[in-house]
Amino acid sequence: MAPKKWWTSKEEEALKAGVKEYKAGNWKDILKDPRFASILANRTNIDLKDKWRNLNGGGCVSAGRRKASTSRPPDKRIVPKYKYKTMI
C-alpha cells in the first residue's frame, strides 16, 4: 500500500475550482485541464472523488445534495387477528 499523500491547500483550491468549472463527477476532465493538471499531477480521478466527498460532509459525490436521513421508518409488521393454537 502506498503511503498517504496529504492534500495541500493549493490542491484543494484547484479541486474546488475544477468542480466549479466542470461539475462534480467529471474528474478526468478536471485532471486534463491545463489550469489544474500541474497542481493535481500526483492525483488520480479516484483521489479527486474521495476528497470532494470528504470536503462536502461525506454525503453524495455531487454538491448540493446531502445524505438521506438514517432514521428508520415506523415498524409495519403484520399482526394476525388470531393466534394459532399449538398442538401438544
C-alpha positions in Angstrom: 0.0 0.0 0.0 1.3 3.4 -1.0 2.0 6.0 1.8 -0.8 8.5 2.4 -0.4 11.7 0.4 -1.7 14.7 2.3 -3.7 17.3 0.4 -2.2 20.8 0.2 -4.4 23.9 0.3 -3.4 24.6 -3.3 -4.6 21.2 -4.4 -7.9 21.7 -2.6 -8.4 25.1 -4.2 -7.7 23.6 -7.6 -10.2 20.8 -7.0 -12.9 23.3 -5.9 -12.2 25.4 -9.0 -12.3 22.4 -11.2 -15.7 21.3 -9.8 -17.0 24.8 -10.3 -15.9 24.7 -13.9 -16.8 21.1 -14.8 -19.2 20.0 -12.1 -18.7 17.1 -9.7 -18.2 13.7 -11.3 -16.1 15.0 -14.3 -12.8 14.1 -12.5 -10.9 13.2 -15.7 -11.8 16.5 -17.3 -10.5 18.3 -14.3 -7.2 16.4 -14.5 -6.9 17.1 -18.2 -7.4 20.9 -17.8 -4.0 22.7 -18.1 -5.0 25.1 -15.3 -5.3 22.2 -12.8 -3.1 19.5 -14.4 0.2 20.7 -12.9 -1.3 21.2 -9.4 -3.1 17.9 -9.4 -0.4 15.9 -11.3 0.1 13.4 -8.4 -3.7 12.7 -8.0 -6.0 10.2 -9.7 -9.7 10.7 -10.5 -10.4 8.5 -7.5 -8.4 10.8 -5.3 -10.4 13.7 -6.5 -13.7 11.9 -6.0 -12.8 10.9 -2.4 -11.5 14.3 -1.5 -14.6 16.0 -2.9 -16.8 13.7 -0.9 -14.8 14.4 2.3 -15.0 18.2 1.7 -18.8 18.0 1.4 -19.5 16.1 4.6 -19.2 12.6 3.3 -22.6 12.6 1.5 -23.2 12.2 -2.2 -20.5 12.9 -4.6 -22.3 15.9 -6.2 -22.5 19.2 -4.5 -25.8 20.4 -3.1 -27.2 17.0 -2.2 -27.0 15.6 1.3 -27.2 12.1 2.6 -30.7 10.9 3.4 -31.8 10.7 7.0 -30.7 7.5 8.7 -33.8 7.3 10.9 -35.8 4.2 10.3 -39.4 4.2 9.2 -42.0 3.1 11.7 -42.3 -0.7 12.1 -45.2 -2.0 10.0 -45.4 -5.7 10.9 -48.5 -7.6 10.1 -50.1 -8.8 13.3 -52.5 -11.7 12.8 -56.0 -11.2 14.2 -55.9 -14.6 15.8 -53.2 -16.8 17.2 -52.5 -20.3 16.1 -53.0 -23.0 18.8 -50.1 -25.2 19.2 -50.5 -28.9 19.3 -49.4 -30.6 22.4 
